[in-house]
Amino acid sequence: MITGRQVRAARALLNWTQEELATHALVALTALKRLESERGLTVHESTADQVRRALETAGILFITSDRGHGVMFLNGTSDPVAGQTDRHRPRNRS
């Protein structure tokens, strides 16, 4: 299962807010906040799976090894919203 830290890191790589990820994943914002929480709050496995699939569709690769967990943004992947590659996607810096 993905970790809250991985989800937060993936959102940062995509420059997505929690609201944007919840919309892409079709999950409740409160469920996403529980998933990202460091307080050990539980979420349904289906919720975590929907979040994982939304992030993978956007180009995120989840990495798990005996040394830890991480994420990577794959170059050349398409933005599912804008339909543009990552090099041409505008960044919202607000």
C-alpha positions as CSV (number, residue, x, y, z in Angstrom):
1,M,0.0,0.0,0.0
2,I,1.2,3.5,-0.7
3,T,2.2,5.8,2.2
4,G,1.0,9.3,3.0
5,R,4.5,10.6,2.4
6,Q,4.5,9.1,-1.1
7,V,1.1,10.7,-1.9
8,R,2.3,14.1,-0.6
9,A,5.5,13.8,-2.6
10,A,3.7,12.8,-5.7
11,R,1.3,15.7,-5.4
12,A,4.3,18.1,-5.1
13,L,5.9,16.6,-8.2
14,L,2.6,17.2,-10.1
15,N,2.0,20.6,-8.5
16,W,-1.5,19.4,-7.4
17,T,-3.5,20.5,-4.4
18,Q,-5.3,18.0,-2.2
19,E,-8.5,19.1,-3.9
20,E,-7.2,18.4,-7.3
21,L,-6.0,14.9,-6.4
22,A,-9.3,14.1,-4.7
23,T,-11.1,15.2,-7.9
24,H,-8.8,13.1,-10.2
25,A,-9.0,10.1,-7.9
26,L,-12.8,10.4,-7.4
27,V,-12.4,10.2,-3.6
28,A,-13.6,12.4,-0.8
29,L,-11.2,15.1,0.3
30,T,-11.5,14.0,3.9
31,A,-10.4,10.5,2.9
32,L,-7.4,11.9,1.0
33,K,-6.5,13.9,4.1
34,R,-6.7,10.8,6.2
35,L,-4.5,8.9,3.7
36,E,-1.8,11.7,3.8
37,S,-2.0,12.0,7.6
38,E,1.0,10.9,9.7
39,R,-1.3,10.0,12.6
40,G,-1.9,6.5,11.5
41,L,-5.5,7.0,10.4
42,T,-6.8,4.3,8.2
43,V,-8.5,4.5,4.9
44,H,-10.3,1.9,2.8
45,E,-7.9,0.0,0.5
46,S,-10.1,0.9,-2.5
47,T,-9.6,4.6,-1.6
48,A,-5.8,4.2,-1.6
49,D,-6.0,2.2,-4.8
50,Q,-8.0,5.0,-6.6
51,V,-5.4,7.6,-5.4
52,R,-2.6,5.4,-6.6
53,R,-4.1,4.9,-10.0
54,A,-4.8,8.6,-10.5
55,L,-1.2,9.5,-9.7
56,E,0.2,6.7,-11.9
57,T,-2.0,7.9,-14.7
58,A,-0.5,11.4,-14.3
59,G,3.0,9.9,-14.6
60,I,4.0,9.0,-11.0
61,L,6.0,5.8,-10.4
62,F,5.8,4.5,-6.8
63,I,9.1,3.0,-5.5
64,T,9.4,0.5,-2.6
65,S,12.6,-1.2,-1.6
66,D,14.2,-2.6,1.5
67,R,15.7,0.8,2.0
68,G,12.4,2.8,1.9
69,H,9.6,4.3,-0.1
70,G,9.7,7.0,-2.8
71,V,8.1,8.4,-5.9
72,M,9.4,9.4,-9.3
73,F,7.8,11.5,-12.1
74,L,8.4,9.8,-15.4
75,N,9.5,12.2,-18.2
76,G,7.3,12.4,-21.3
77,T,4.1,11.3,-19.7
78,S,0.9,13.0,-20.5
79,D,-1.1,15.2,-18.2
80,P,-4.5,13.6,-18.1
81,V,-6.2,17.0,-17.7
82,A,-4.4,19.2,-20.2
83,G,-3.4,16.4,-22.6
84,Q,0.1,17.9,-22.8
85,T,3.4,16.5,-21.9
86,D,5.1,17.5,-18.7
87,R,7.5,19.9,-20.4
88,H,4.6,22.0,-21.7
89,R,2.3,21.9,-18.7
90,P,1.9,25.3,-17.1
91,R,2.8,25.4,-13.4
92,N,0.6,27.2,-11.0
93,R,2.9,28.7,-8.3
94,S,0.3,30.3,-6.1
